[in-house]
Amino acid sequence: MLDNNLLRHNLNYISKILKKRNFDLDVNLIKKLEEKRKKLQIKMEVLFIERKKIFVILSKKHITHNINITELKKKVIQINYELSKQQIMLSSIKKNINTIYSNIPNLPLDDVPLGKDSNNNKEIKVWGEKIKYNFLIRDHLELGFLHKGIDIESATKISGSKFIILKGLIAYLHRILIQFMINLHVFKHNYKEIYIPYIVKDNALYGTGQLPKFSKDLFHIKNFKKLDTQKYFLIPTAEVPLTNLVCNTIIKENQLPMKLVAHSPCFRSEAGSYGQYNKGLIRTHQFDKVELVQLVKPYNSTETLEKITEHAEKVLQLLELPYRKVLLCTGDMGFSSSKTYDLEVWLPSKNKYYEISSCSNMLDFQSRRIKAKFKTKNNKIDYIHTLNGSGLAVGRTLAAVMENYQLEDGSIKIPKILRPYMYGLSIIKK
C-alpha cells in the first residue's frame, strides 16, 4: 500500500505516475471522500470539545451555582447520540477510502521502461548457447510419456484438469532439483531455510498484495472450524508466509537484512491460462517452487534486487540452461512491484523462452500493509523494504532440463551439477 499521506497531499502527481501502469485513479472520487472525512472529523472534534466542557462543569457542580444538572446530562446524551451517528458515517467513508487505496498498485521506479504489455519489456541479458539438434526434438510431455514418468490421465481422474503426477526417475529428478536449489541458496548464498504452512489467513494475502485484487486466482478453503469466521486460502507462493513472518513487528536494525528461502507447493487457479503453450509442467494448478525473500533497509533495496536476481540466475547457470534476463515494463509488472526482472529459460521444443523466475523489489509497499518496521540505532522507526524472487519454479526447471538434455533416442542426460545428488546417475535411459 502506498503512503496515505503521499496520496492525500500528492494525489494528482500519484495519478500521473499510475497512468504509466495503465491504472486510472479516480481522483475526483477520492477528493470527495476525503472532503467528507475531514468535515465529519471536524464536526466530531467540536462535539468532543463541547462534551468535555460539560463534564468539567458537572465535576465542579458543588461550587457552581445556577446550573441545571438535568439539562446538562440530557445534553451529554444528545451529544453522545450525535457522535455515534457521525462515527458510523466516518467509518463507512474510511472503509471506502481504504478499499480504493488497497487496490492501487505500487509506483514504478524511474528506470522501469514504459509499456502496455510484455511486448514492451526490455531484454537485459542473454546467457548460454542453445543446442542445435540434428534430430526431431521432443517436448517434455513426450519425453515424460516415453519414460512413463508423467501421468496426466491419473491426475485428471483424481484431481481434475491442470494437475500432474510424476513417477519414477522423473519424480526423482524433480525432487533432486529442489534439494539442489535449497542447498545452493542456503550454503552459497547464505539464506536461512524456512519450513512454512501451506494454508494462510486472508490478512496475510492482503499484506503481500494478492487480496483483494486477485481473489479469483486463489484457492479458497471452506472453514475447517465451525465457529471460525476467518477466511483461509492455499498459498499461491511461499512469498506470502515468508514475508508475513515480520507482520505487526518492529525489529532491530542489526537483524537486517533477513534472507529467507523456502520450498513449497503453490496453488493457483490460473484462470484463462489454457492453450498449447501452457500444457504439461508449464502451467498447472499445483506446482513446486523455491522462493527467495529478503527484508532489508530502505537504502539497500535497489542493490538487493540485483543480488537476488543473480542468485536465481546462478541456478540456471549451474544447470547450464540457456536463458535471458528481461526488465518488465510498467504495464507488465506485478501489482505490488516497483521493479521486476524476469528470467526466461529456453525450451527448444517451442523455440521460445519461458518465464522461470520473477524477482521484484516491493519497496515499502508490502511492509506498510503488514505493518513491518525496524528501529535504527538512533531509535528512528521506518518501514522495511521487501523483495522476493523464484529460485526457481521447479516444474519448469524440470521441463527445461528434460528438453535441453534430451538425446536422439529419448534418453535424458543428467546435468553434471546434479549427478552427485543422484548417486552418480548420468543418464535416464529410454
C-alpha positions in Angstrom: 0.0 0.0 0.0 1.2 3.5 -0.8 1.7 6.0 2.0 -1.7 7.6 2.8 -0.1 11.0 3.4 1.5 10.8 0.0 -1.8 10.1 -1.6 -3.6 12.8 0.3 -1.1 15.6 -0.4 0.2 14.5 -3.9 -2.9 12.9 -5.4 -2.6 14.4 -8.9 1.1 13.5 -9.1 0.4 9.9 -8.0 -2.3 9.7 -10.6 0.1 10.8 -13.3 2.6 8.2 -12.4 0.0 5.4 -12.2 -1.0 6.2 -15.8 2.4 4.7 -16.7 1.0 1.4 -15.3 -2.2 1.8 -17.3 -4.0 2.4 -14.0 -6.7 5.2 -13.9 -7.0 6.6 -10.4 -10.4 8.2 -9.7 -9.0 11.4 -8.3 -12.4 13.2 -8.1 -14.0 10.4 -6.1 -11.0 10.3 -3.6 -11.2 14.1 -3.2 -14.9 14.0 -2.4 -14.5 11.2 0.1 -11.5 12.9 1.7 -13.5 16.2 2.0 -16.4 14.3 3.7 -14.0 12.7 6.0 -12.4 16.0 7.0 -15.8 17.7 7.6 -17.0 14.8 9.8 -13.8 14.7 11.8 -14.1 18.5 12.4 -17.8 18.1 13.5 -16.8 15.3 15.8 -14.0 17.3 17.3 -16.4 20.2 18.0 -18.8 17.8 19.8 -15.9 16.2 21.8 -14.9 19.7 23.0 -18.5 20.6 23.9 -18.9 17.4 25.8 -15.7 17.9 27.7 -16.8 21.4 28.8 -20.0 19.9 30.2 -18.1 17.3 32.1 -15.9 20.0 33.6 -19.0 21.9 34.7 -20.6 18.8 36.2 -17.4 17.9 38.0 -17.5 21.3 39.7 -21.2 21.4 40.5 -20.6 21.7 44.3 -19.0 25.1 43.7 -21.0 26.2 40.7 -24.3 27.9 41.2 -27.3 28.3 39.0 -26.7 25.3 36.8 -29.3 22.9 35.5 -27.7 19.5 36.0 -30.6 17.6 34.4 -30.4 19.7 31.3 -26.6 19.2 31.1 -27.0 15.5 31.4 -29.6 15.5 28.6 -27.2 17.5 26.5 -24.4 14.9 27.0 -26.8 12.1 26.0 -27.7 14.1 22.8 -24.0 14.7 22.0 -23.2 11.0 22.5 -26.1 10.1 20.2 -24.8 12.5 17.6 -21.2 11.3 17.9 -22.4 7.7 17.4 -24.1 8.7 14.2 -21.1 10.6 13.0 -18.8 7.7 13.9 -20.8 5.3 11.8 -20.7 7.7 8.8 -17.0 8.3 9.3 -16.2 4.5 9.5 -18.1 4.0 6.3 -16.2 6.7 4.5 -12.8 5.5 5.8 -13.7 2.0 4.6 -14.5 3.3 1.1 -11.2 5.2 1.0 -9.3 2.2 2.3 -10.9 0.0 -0.4 -9.7 2.4 -3.1 -6.2 2.7 -1.6 -5.8 -1.0 -1.2 -6.5 -1.6 -4.9 -3.9 1.0 -6.0 -0.7 -0.8 -7.4 2.8 0.2 -6.4 4.6 3.0 -8.2 7.2 2.0 -10.8 10.8 3.2 -10.2 12.2 5.7 -12.7 14.3 3.2 -14.7 11.4 0.9 -15.4 10.6 1.1 -19.2 7.2 2.4 -20.2 4.9 0.0 -21.9 1.5 -1.7 -22.0 2.4 -5.4 -22.0 5.2 -7.9 -22.4 5.9 -6.7 -25.9 7.4 -3.6 -24.3 9.7 -5.5 -21.9 13.5 -4.8 -22.2 15.9 -7.6 -22.8 18.9 -7.1 -20.5 21.0 -10.2 -20.9 21.2 -13.4 -22.9 23.2 -16.3 -21.3 24.1 -19.8 -22.6 24.3 -21.4 -26.0 21.3 -23.0 -27.5 22.0 -26.6 -28.6 21.4 -27.3 -32.3 19.8 -30.7 -32.6 20.2 -32.9 -35.7 17.1 -34.9 -34.8 13.4 -34.3 -34.2 13.0 -32.6 -30.8 10.5 -34.0 -28.3 8.8 -31.7 -25.8 8.9 -32.6 -22.1 5.5 -34.2 -22.2 6.5 -36.6 -24.9 9.7 -37.4 -23.0 7.7 -37.9 -19.8 5.3 -40.3 -21.5 8.2 -42.1 -23.1 9.8 -42.7 -19.7 6.4 -43.4 -18.0 7.3 -40.5 -15.7 4.4 -38.1 -16.4 0.9 -39.3 -15.8 -1.8 -36.7 -16.7 -4.6 -39.2 -17.0 -4.4 -40.4 -13.4 -4.0 -36.8 -12.2 -7.2 -35.8 -14.0 -9.1 -38.7 -12.6 -8.0 -37.9 -9.1 -8.0 -34.1 -9.1 -9.3 -32.8 -12.4 -7.5 -30.9 -15.2 -4.3 -28.9 -14.8 -2.8 -31.3 -12.3 0.1 -33.7 -13.0 1.6 -36.8 -11.5 5.3 -37.5 -11.7 6.7 -41.1 -11.4 10.0 -42.9 -11.1 13.2 -41.2 -12.2 11.3 -38.2 -13.4 9.8 -37.7 -10.0 13.3 -38.3 -8.5 14.8 -35.7 -10.8 12.1 -33.2 -9.7 13.0 -33.8 -6.0 16.7 -33.5 -6.6 16.2 -30.2 -8.3 14.5 -28.9 -5.2 17.4 -30.2 -3.0 20.0 -28.7 -5.3 18.3 -25.3 -5.3 17.8 -25.2 -1.5 21.4 -26.2 -0.8 22.7 -23.6 -3.2 20.8 -20.8 -1.6 21.5 -21.9 1.9 25.2 -22.8 1.7 26.4 -20.5 -1.1 24.0 -17.5 -0.9 23.5 -17.5 2.9 19.7 -17.7 3.0 18.0 -19.2 6.1 15.8 -22.2 5.3 12.2 -21.9 6.5 9.5 -24.6 6.5 6.2 -22.8 6.1 2.4 -23.6 6.4 0.6 -24.0 3.1 -2.6 -22.5 4.4 -2.8 -18.8 5.3 -5.4 -16.3 6.6 -6.8 -13.7 4.3 -4.9 -10.9 6.1 -1.6 -12.5 5.1 -2.6 -12.4 1.4 -3.8 -8.8 1.8 -0.4 -8.0 3.2 1.6 -9.2 0.2 -0.9 -7.8 -2.3 -2.8 -10.8 -3.6 -6.0 -9.6 -1.9 -8.4 -8.1 -2.6 -7.5 -7.7 -6.3 -6.6 -11.3 -7.2 -9.2 -13.3 -5.2 -10.3 -15.2 -8.3 -6.7 -16.5 -8.8 -6.6 -18.1 -5.3 -7.9 -21.4 -3.9 -10.3 -20.6 -1.1 -10.7 -23.1 1.7 -14.1 -23.8 3.4 -13.6 -23.1 7.1 -12.5 -26.2 9.0 -13.6 -24.7 12.3 -17.4 -24.4 12.6 -17.4 -21.3 14.7 -14.4 -19.7 12.9 -15.3 -16.7 10.7 -11.7 -16.3 9.5 -11.1 -16.9 5.7 -8.4 -19.3 4.7 -6.5 -19.9 1.4 -4.0 -22.2 -0.1 -0.8 -20.3 -0.7 -0.1 -19.1 -4.3 3.6 -18.8 -3.4 5.9 -19.1 -0.3 6.4 -15.3 -0.6 3.1 -14.9 1.4 4.1 -16.7 4.7 7.8 -15.7 4.4 7.1 -12.0 4.1 4.4 -12.2 6.8 6.9 -13.6 9.3 7.6 -9.9 10.3 4.0 -8.7 10.2 3.0 -6.3 13.0 6.5 -6.2 14.4 9.3 -3.7 14.9 12.7 -5.4 14.6 16.1 -4.2 15.4 18.3 -2.7 12.7 21.1 -5.3 13.2 18.6 -8.0 12.3 18.5 -6.8 8.7 19.0 -8.0 6.1 16.9 -11.1 6.6 17.4 -13.6 3.8 14.9 -16.4 3.8 14.3 -19.4 1.5 11.6 -22.0 1.4 10.4 -24.8 -0.9 6.6 -25.2 -1.1 3.9 -26.3 -3.4 2.0 -23.3 -4.9 -1.7 -23.3 -5.7 -3.2 -21.1 -8.3 -6.5 -21.2 -10.2 -4.7 -20.0 -13.4 -7.9 -18.8 -14.9 -7.7 -18.2 -18.7 -4.3 -19.9 -19.0 -5.3 -22.8 -21.2 -3.7 -23.3 -24.5 -0.9 -25.2 -26.3 1.8 -23.1 -24.7 0.6 -24.0 -21.2 0.5 -27.8 -21.3 2.4 -30.3 -19.1 4.6 -28.7 -16.5 4.4 -25.2 -17.8 1.2 -24.1 -16.0 -0.7 -26.2 -13.5 -3.0 -25.6 -10.5 -0.3 -27.1 -8.2 3.4 -26.6 -8.8 6.5 -26.5 -6.7 8.8 -23.5 -6.3 11.8 -22.5 -4.3 11.2 -18.9 -3.1 13.7 -16.3 -2.0 12.7 -13.4 0.2 14.8 -10.6 1.5 13.9 -8.0 4.1 16.3 -5.0 4.0 16.9 -1.4 5.0 15.3 1.1 2.6 18.5 2.3 1.1 19.7 -1.3 0.3 16.7 -2.5 -1.7 17.9 -1.3 -5.2 21.2 -3.2 -4.9 19.4 -6.2 -3.3 17.2 -6.6 -6.3 20.3 -7.1 -8.5 21.7 -9.6 -5.9 18.5 -11.7 -5.6 18.2 -11.9 -9.4 21.8 -13.1 -9.6 21.0 -15.8 -7.0 18.2 -17.1 -9.2 20.4 -16.8 -12.3 23.1 -19.0 -10.6 20.7 -21.9 -10.6 20.3 -21.7 -14.4 24.0 -21.2 -14.9 25.0 -24.2 -12.9 22.4 -26.3 -14.7 23.8 -24.9 -18.0 20.4 -23.9 -19.2 20.2 -21.1 -21.8 18.1 -18.2 -20.5 17.6 -14.5 -20.8 17.0 -11.7 -18.3 14.2 -9.2 -19.0 13.3 -6.0 -17.3 9.5 -5.8 -17.2 7.8 -2.6 -18.4 5.3 -0.6 -16.4 2.3 -2.4 -17.9 3.6 -5.9 -17.2 4.7 -5.7 -13.6 3.0 -7.4 -10.7 0.6 -5.4 -8.5 3.0 -5.0 -5.5 6.2 -4.5 -7.5 8.1 -1.3 -8.2 10.6 -3.1 -10.4 10.8 -6.6 -11.7 13.3 -8.8 -13.6 12.0 -12.0 -15.3 14.3 -14.8 -16.1 13.2 -16.9 -19.0 14.6 -20.3 -19.8 14.9 -21.7 -23.3 12.6 -24.5 -24.3 13.8 -26.0 -27.6 10.6 -27.8 -28.4 8.7 -24.4 -28.5 11.7 -22.5 -29.9 10.8 -19.9 -27.2 11.9 -18.6 -23.8 9.5 -19.2 -20.9 9.4 -17.4 -17.6 11.1 -19.4 -14.8 11.7 -16.8 -12.2 10.4 -13.4 -11.3 12.5 -11.1 -9.0 10.9 -8.0 -7.6 11.6 -5.0 -5.4 8.4 -4.1 -3.5 10.0 -1.1 -1.6 7.8 -0.4 1.4 4.5 -1.3 -0.4 4.1 -4.7 1.4 5.6 -3.6 4.7 3.0 -0.8 5.1 0.2 -3.4 4.5 1.7 -5.8 7.1 3.0 -3.1 9.4 6.6 -4.4 9.4 9.1 -1.8 10.7 12.6 -1.6 12.1 14.2 0.6 14.7 17.5 2.3 13.9 20.4 2.8 16.4 19.0 6.3 16.8 15.6 4.9 17.7 14.1 6.1 14.5 11.2 3.9 13.2 11.0 3.2 9.5 9.3 0.6 7.2 11.3 -2.4 5.9 11.7 -2.9 2.2 10.7 -6.3 0.9 12.0 -8.3 -2.1 11.3 -11.7 -3.5 12.3 -14.0 -6.3 11.8 -17.5 -7.6 14.9 -19.5 -7.2 13.4 -21.3 -9.3 10.0 -22.7 -10.4 10.7 -26.4 -10.1 8.3 -27.8 -12.7 9.5 -25.5 -15.4 13.1 -26.2 -14.5 12.4 -29.9 -14.8 10.8 -29.3 -18.2 13.8 -27.3 -19.3 16.3 -29.9 -18.2 14.4 -32.7 -19.9 14.2 -30.8 -23.2 17.7 -29.3 -23.3 19.4 -32.5 -22.2 17.5 -35.0 -24.4 19.2 -37.4 -26.7 18.0 -38.7 -30.1 16.6 -41.9 -28.6 14.6 -40.0 -25.9 17.1 -40.6 -23.1 17.8 -37.7 -20.9 21.3 -36.7 -19.7 21.6 -35.5 -16.1 23.3 -32.1 -15.7 26.8 -32.5 -14.2 25.9 -30.4 -11.1 23.1 -32.8 -10.2 24.9 -36.1 -10.6 26.3 -36.2 -7.0 22.7 -35.8 -5.8 21.6 -38.8 -8.0 24.3 -41.1 -6.8 26.3 -40.7 -10.0 23.5 -41.4 -12.4 24.5 -39.6 -15.6 21.6 -40.5 -17.9 18.0 -41.5 -17.7 17.8 -44.1 -20.4 14.9 -44.8 -22.6 
